[in-house]
Amino acid sequence: MLHNIRPTQGSRKNRKRIARGNSGKGGTTAGRGTKGQLSRSGNRKRLGFEGGQTPLLIRQPKLGGFNNPNRVEHEAINLSDIERLESGSYDTASLRENKIARTKKPIKILGKGKVTKKYELKVEAASKVAVEAIEKAGGKIVIG
């Protein structure tokens, strides 16, 4: 019958009642060892606590760095990229059409690579090395 049902012998075990005096098992220190912060009640330390050392969050600078609001980020194009084009006159729009420039950022020509053809380029910026290389090949760079 339902009112006679009991758990099988040995399947249920009473919990260990610690810190109930030395006569009961688990008296004195109640399994916490001796002394120190972890043996006390309410021993939880807050998140980010580093044992009294100045925490990482406080060691970080209070304010971030300086971001120049007037900074202009250019898309860098090397001379080796321009060399793939036929000789002629190119501006930023035509460089984008020919898939040399891929973003809408202003274009800056850099001096990596060699130029053998004559180019006339109208871009926003160029390095000294790039200007010299294109002028040496008979072309020119107009900045603006």
SVG drawing of the C-alpha trace seen along z (x, -y; Angstrom):
<svg xmlns="http://www.w3.org/2000/svg" viewBox="-2 -71 66 73">
<polyline fill="none" stroke="black" stroke-width="0.4" points="0.0,0.0 1.1,-3.6 1.2,-4.4 3.7,-1.6 6.2,-2.7 9.6,-3.5 13.0,-4.1 15.2,-1.1 17.6,-0.6 20.8,-2.6 19.6,-4.7 18.9,-7.8 21.6,-9.3 21.3,-12.1 23.3,-15.2 26.4,-15.8 25.6,-18.5 28.9,-20.4 29.8,-23.0 27.5,-21.5 30.2,-21.1 33.2,-18.8 31.1,-15.8 29.5,-15.8 31.8,-15.2 32.9,-18.5 33.2,-20.6 35.8,-23.3 36.8,-24.5 33.9,-22.8 36.0,-21.6 37.2,-25.1 40.8,-24.7 42.2,-27.2 42.3,-31.0 42.3,-33.4 39.6,-35.1 38.3,-31.8 37.6,-30.3 35.2,-33.2 31.6,-33.4 30.7,-35.8 34.0,-35.1 33.0,-35.9 35.3,-38.4 33.9,-40.9 34.4,-40.4 37.8,-41.7 39.3,-41.5 43.1,-40.8 43.9,-40.2 44.6,-43.8 46.8,-44.5 45.5,-47.4 43.0,-45.9 43.5,-45.9 40.5,-48.1 41.9,-50.8 45.4,-50.5 44.1,-51.4 44.2,-55.0 41.1,-56.9 40.7,-58.5 41.4,-57.1 44.0,-58.5 43.7,-61.4 41.9,-60.9 42.6,-63.7 39.2,-64.8 40.8,-66.3 42.7,-63.2 42.2,-62.1 42.6,-58.5 43.8,-57.8 43.6,-54.6 47.2,-53.7 48.0,-52.8 51.5,-51.7 53.2,-52.4 53.2,-48.7 49.3,-48.8 49.3,-51.7 51.8,-50.0 49.0,-47.5 47.1,-50.3 47.8,-51.5 49.6,-54.9 47.3,-57.9 45.5,-60.3 43.7,-59.1 41.8,-60.8 40.3,-59.3 37.0,-58.3 38.8,-56.5 41.1,-54.7 38.0,-53.4 36.5,-52.3 39.6,-50.3 39.5,-48.6 42.8,-50.1 41.1,-52.0 38.5,-50.0 37.1,-52.3 35.6,-55.8 38.6,-57.2 40.9,-59.8 43.7,-58.3 47.5,-58.5 50.1,-57.2 53.1,-55.5 56.4,-54.7 56.6,-50.9 57.3,-49.4 58.6,-50.8 56.9,-52.8 57.9,-52.5 54.8,-54.1 53.8,-57.8 51.0,-58.6 49.2,-61.8 47.5,-61.3 45.1,-63.6 44.9,-62.4 44.6,-63.8 48.1,-63.0 51.4,-61.4 54.7,-60.6 57.9,-62.3 59.3,-59.0 56.2,-58.3 56.2,-61.9 59.9,-61.5 59.3,-58.1 56.4,-59.2 58.2,-62.4 61.3,-60.3 59.1,-58.2 57.8,-61.3 54.5,-61.7 53.2,-64.0 51.1,-64.0 48.6,-66.7 47.7,-66.9 44.3,-68.4"/>
</svg>
